[in-house]
Amino acid sequence: MTGVVVGKVDEIPVGEGRAYPVYGTPVAVYRLRDGTLRALAAVCPHKGGPLADGLIDGRVVVCPLHGHTYDLATGAELAADGTAVCAYDVTADEEGTIRVETRSA
């Protein structure tokens, strides 16, 4: 696994997400209301919706184009056809630097 620095925590308002490129793949990083971070593939597989712009709560993100919901911890779709998106491990250090873990470079 390889960690990729993508930005700073303070770039993401609480309760929102931001998309960052990780080795050419867009990854959405979400800052939950409790301060934790989650990361998923940033593009919905159904219609290419920008998942970083979706509404989030403590458990799911809702695609802004068609309302499909994805579990923020696993990437599993909670309804419809069950298509999942990739979930990534994400951390922030004491300076607020966000690191997304990937399986390959």
Residue pairs with C-beta under 8 A, 6 or more apart in sequence:
1 89
1 101
1 102
1 103
2 101
2 102
2 103
2 104
2 105
3 91
3 99
3 100
3 101
3 102
4 22
4 23
4 99
4 100
4 101
4 102
5 97
5 98
5 99
6 20
6 21
6 22
6 27
6 29
6 98
6 99
6 100
7 18
7 20
7 29
7 97
7 98
8 96
8 97
8 98
9 31
9 37
9 92
9 96
9 97
9 98
10 96
11 18
12 18
12 29
12 30
12 31
13 31
14 31
14 32
14 33
14 35
15 31
15 32
15 33
15 56
16 30
16 31
16 56
17 28
17 29
17 30
17 31
17 51
17 52
17 53
17 54
17 56
17 61
18 28
18 29
18 52
19 26
19 27
19 28
19 29
19 42
19 50
19 51
19 52
20 26
20 27
20 28
20 29
20 98
20 100
21 27
22 88
22 100
22 102
23 102
23 104
23 105
25 41
26 41
26 42
26 43
26 52
27 39
27 40
27 41
27 42
27 88
27 100
28 39
28 40
28 41
28 42
28 50
28 51
28 52
28 61
29 37
29 38
29 39
29 52
29 90
29 98
29 100
30 37
30 38
30 39
30 40
30 52
30 56
30 61
30 72
31 37
32 38
32 56
32 58
32 72
33 58
34 58
37 90
37 91
37 92
37 98
38 72
38 73
38 87
38 90
39 87
39 88
39 89
39 90
39 100
40 51
40 61
40 70
40 72
40 75
40 85
40 86
40 87
40 88
41 51
41 75
41 85
41 86
42 50
42 51
42 52
43 49
43 50
43 51
43 85
44 50
44 51
44 63
44 65
44 66
44 68
44 70
44 85
45 83
45 85
46 63
46 65
46 66
46 68
46 80
46 83
47 63
47 65
47 66
48 65
49 63
49 64
49 65
49 66
49 68
50 64
50 65
51 61
51 63
51 70
51 85
53 64
54 61
54 62
54 63
54 64
55 61
55 62
55 64
56 62
56 72
58 72
59 71
59 72
59 73
60 69
60 70
60 71
60 72
60 78
61 69
61 70
61 72
62 68
62 69
63 69
63 70
68 77
68 79
68 80
69 77
69 78
69 79
70 76
70 77
70 78
70 84
70 85
71 77
71 78
71 87
72 87
73 87
74 84
74 87
75 84
75 85
75 86
75 87
76 82
76 84
77 83
77 84
77 85
88 100
88 101
88 102
89 100
89 101
90 98
90 99
90 100
90 101
91 98
91 99
91 101
92 98
92 99
93 99
